[in-house]
Amino acid sequence: MLSNLLLLICILTSSSIFTTHSYNNKCLRHQETLLLQLKHELIFFPSSSTKLVRWNESAECCLWHGVECDASGHVVSLQLDEEDISGVIGDLSSLFRFKYLKKLNLAYNGFNDAIPKGIGNLTCLTHLNLSHAGFVGQVPSEISSLTRLASLDISNEFGNTLSLEHPNLEMLVQNLTELRELYLDGVNITSSDERRKWSHIELSHLPNLTSLSMAGCSLYGPLPTSFWQLHSLSILRLDRNNLSAVALDDLFTNFPSLTTLTLRECSLKCSIPSTFGNLTELIHVDLSYNSLIGSLPSTLFEGLSNLVYINLWRNSFSGNIPQSLFALPSLLYLFLGYNQFNGTFQLDNFQSLPNLTSLDLSGNSLSVDTGNVNSSSYGGLKLKGLGLNSCNLSSFPDFVKHNMDLKYLDLSNNSIAGEVPSWVWGKRLGYLNLSFNLLTNLQKPYHIPASLESISLESNQIKGELQLSIPLDSQLWSLSLANNSFGGSIPISFCNATNLQNLDMSRNKLSGSIPRCLLENISDLDLSRNNISGNIPDTFPMVCSLYYLDLNNNALEGKIPKSIGSCMNLGYMNVGNNMINDTFPCMLPSTLLVLVLHSNRFHGDLRCNKNWPSLKILDVSSNHFSGSLESIDFSSWTSMMRGYLDGEFERKLDVALIMKGQMVELYKIWEDFSTIDLSSNSFYGKLPNAIGDLTSLHQLNLSHNALDGSIPKSFGRLSNLESLDLSVNQLAGQIPEELGGLTFLSVLNLSYNKFVGAIPIGRQIQTFTADSFEGNSGLCGFPLSINCSNTNVPPPGYNETGEERKEIEWEYVCAAVGYVVGVGSIVWLLLFCRGFREKYFGKIEEVVEGMFIARDMRRRRARRAAAAMNRVIRRQ
């Protein structure tokens, strides 16, 4: 009875006209009370709120921001998106007492809790948006009771996990027959239990569905048969699922009314079938980041005159660019980059597309000819974005100079030589990439326009003093001048770029000091491989966004600034190869992934009252550190134990490490890699057992210290270890046989210690040369030329099995029996055979007598030779 009554209420109000700012809609007192109660219940930051913070009794509640009422004064819409709301909405919240509510929007908040089951009380809802609101866990079945829903959005693509298991997707929507829009992006639809049922799920009870978005839903395998019955679909988005088993021909045949189709990152590995031409209503198509192959037929796009957006990036298409592309009058965006299109291409073909605003042909095997493009500002291409990366250009396209609307220009990885023309600074560009060319200098003036947000001149041949000037109102957030020959000091005007997040001026000839103001807003800073001197400024702000700091290979002095301790997101720090004189920087945050301090003047021990659970690379080699390694809490370096990163290290990485005896530059940390280098210091004492727990270690270098004691057996647990260097220490005892089981070990150096005993036997350890063990006078066995004294006792680690073991044991037995029989026969004859005994000892006497006679003869010959030499000398 109650449900029928609520349904009647919804029907009676369905035609009501409501508006936020209608003065005819007088707010009902009890509705205002509910709204104020809701405001009191919700946790939000007043400084971030633009709606809730303004709710008060000084105005009609129907005029409050985010509130809409019907003609009777009932609240029918709440738009509370982007209010920075957190906490929990309880099932008894006043939110669920708005019985006339038709639209509820809680998107882009931070609840971090399950979707409340009380949502099922809002039976008049036609539009429910809970997307990206921080909800986690199972989607409640109560949503399936909202039978009037026309639009449901529970998308969740930014980290939190929503799942549809109990109920599954079929159960959730089985009653939502009025549904026209369904957005489930990022919701886990096919868990391990549900994956088997996915291809049989029933969706045919959604006949009115026009928009379906299921990006990143863990879909796998063929689509359900009922999927092909959604004939009303106009928008279909299935990005970031494994759809390698899906036939594109079925998609193109069954959904002729599609206006939007996006299948980005779907593991597609086929060619585009001719049925693509069936999609005559298509406006937007995105097939990027797949493995689609084959050439595109020249007629592929004929009849698709509504196309506005085409994205075929990062596939394996080959052959020529199809001619039918040049007859799409509505086309605005065309992205064909990073395929295998080849041949010489005349860019003026695109002049037939009067509305084209963005074009990207980058990363193919094309030689793009721009010479025939109309360079007049009144004709030709009116592009706002142009990408011609790796297109075999040797000069700047002339038409670009006259295109005043250009916002994005990428001409990187070409062979453009000469000057950077001054007209690039006179445009309204927002993005400029001229990296990896042959440019040698900059034309004056050097004033960077305020509109530019990103500039890259990296890896050219530009020389001379760095004179670029940045205005006060600059929007610049990324600047890369790396790998050139810029000289002089860092311009103070760079501090005008208050939005600057990424600054890379590495591998130049810059000198002078680091401007104090440069560190105030920066996120990624790379000044490595220059001649910069002075101290690192102690000006990191209290709210510090620094994540990446690389100052290696300069002439910096002084100490590590204390203020860097406020940079709570710092993940990478490299100050190696400088002259910094300081103790270990214990103030560094626990977020560190990479710390490189090598080749400075650091001193003291490494004891700190702080843990670095994310640390993957530690290099403090070639300093003056001392102390016992047992004082270091290796057990807190948990990332070196688990063998994976807590988060992906997506930003640039450039660190030089000694790996396997060679200097290697790393540009990426792979998932299970970690390394420790404490070499060339003055550490002393025992090797800690806890090092053996760092099972993801690939490199361990403790050489050139004063360590003593033995190698712990726990080192045998370092199953991923590829390089171990313990040379030039005072280590003693036997080499533990557990090292023989390290199957990945390819570099081993135990030289110049005090090890004794037999070298262990193992498949990998037998591959090392004698150099790995030299300088240990007590060692014996292969690969050394010194045999162990007790050859009958197998060396440590010897563990042959099966027939091989039996063969070796019989060899020893036979040798022993032969020895005993031979010696025993001689002794028996001497004891019990008198004739043999007399002949035997007589022979012995003859041999001994002969030895003395021979010795006397040698002495006489020596005296005669000496006398002859004296005579010769006297004659002279």
Buried (B, 14 or more C-beta within 10 A) or exposed (E): EEEEEBBEBBEEBEEBEBBBEBEEBBBBEEBBEBBBBBBEBBEBEEEEBEBBBBBEEEEBBBBBBBBBBBBBBBBBBBBBBBBBBBBBBBBEBBBBBBBBBBBBBBBBBBBEBBBBBBBBBBBBBBBBBBBBBBBBEBBBEBBBBBBBBBBBBBBBBEEBEBBBBEBBBBBBBBBBBBBBBBBBBBBBBBEEEBBEEBBEBBBEBBEEBBBBBBBBBBBBBBBBEBBBBBEBBBBBBBBBBBBBEBBBBBBBBBBBEBBBBBBBBBBBEBBBBEBBBBBEBBBBBBBBBBEBBEBBBBEBBBBBEBBBBBBBBBBBBBBBBBBBBBBBEBBBBBBBBBBBBBEEBEBBBBBEBEEBBBBBBBBBEBEBBBEEBBBEEEEBBBBBBBBBBBBBBEEBBEBBBBBEEBBBBBBBBBEBEBBBBEEBBEBEBBBBBBBBBEBBBBEEEBBBBBBBBBBBBBBBEBEBEBBBBBBEEBBBBBBBBBBBBBBBBBBEBBBBBBEBBBBBBBBBBBBEBBBEBBBBBBBBBBBBBBEBBEBBBBBBBEEBBBBBBBBBBBEBBBBBBEBBBBBEEBBBBBBBBBEBBBBBBEBBBEBBBBBBBBBBEBBBBBEBEEEBBBBBBBBBBBBEBBBBBBEBBBBBBBBBBEBEBEEEBEEBBBBBBBBEEEEEEBEEBEEBBBBBBBBBBBBBBBBBBBBBBBBBBBBBBBBBBEBBBBBBEBBBBBBBBBBBBBBBBEBBBBBBBBBBBBEEBBBBBBBBBBBBBBBBBBEBBEEBEBEBBBBBEEBBBBBBEBEBEEEEEBBBBBEEEEEEEEEEEEEEEEEEEEEEEEEEEEEEEEEEEEEBEEEEEEEEEEEEEEEEEEEEEEEEEEEEEEEEEEEEEEEE
